[in-house]
Amino acid sequence: MAKDAPKCSCDTIHEDTVNDIKSKMPKDENLYDLAEFFKVFGDTTRIKIIYVLFQSELCVCDIAALLGMTQSAISHQLRVLKQARLVKYRKEGKVVYYSLDDEHVQTIFNMGYAHILER
């Protein structure tokens, strides 16, 4: 059974600290956007796609073969990743190649992965 978090036994508001932090808080809509951004990382298939795109630029067929999934399922997840600006694409004839949008994507992934390995 999980223990409850310890509770503060004082009832005094530290107004200077509270006001200082409140003045630095980002706008609610920016925090909402950030929460939505992190939700994209909440799917194992999308995490796997991000990981394989570290290795190389790939087309949907390649990603589907690597992950043992249908092209349709991969395309759906790539659409979500593209909307979140985590992946980008380029066309070469009839083939569409996907890659990570920028180096921040790998940094975010690596930081999260390092954190879960600290157990």
C-alpha positions, 0 to 999 in steps of 0.5 A: 500500500502506498504511503500518503505524501507528508502534509505540512502542519503549518497554516501560514502562507509564505506570501513573498515566495508565492507571489514571486512564483506566481509572477513567473508562471507561464500562461495557462494556454502555454502550460496546456500546450505543453501538457498536450505535447507530453501526451504524445509521448504517452503511446508505446508505438509512437515512442518506438517510432521516435526511437527508430527514427534516431537511427535513420530516415525511414519510409512508412513501409520500413517502420511498419516492417521494423515494428511488425505493424500495418502501414495504416497503423504507422501512418496514423501514429506518424500523423500524430507525431507530425501534428506535434512537430516531432517528425517531419517528412520529405518526398522522393518520387513516390516515397515519403521519408520520415525523420525527427523534426529536430535534435530536441526530440532526441534530447527529450526522449533521452532525458526521459529514458535516463530518468526511468533507468535511475530506478 
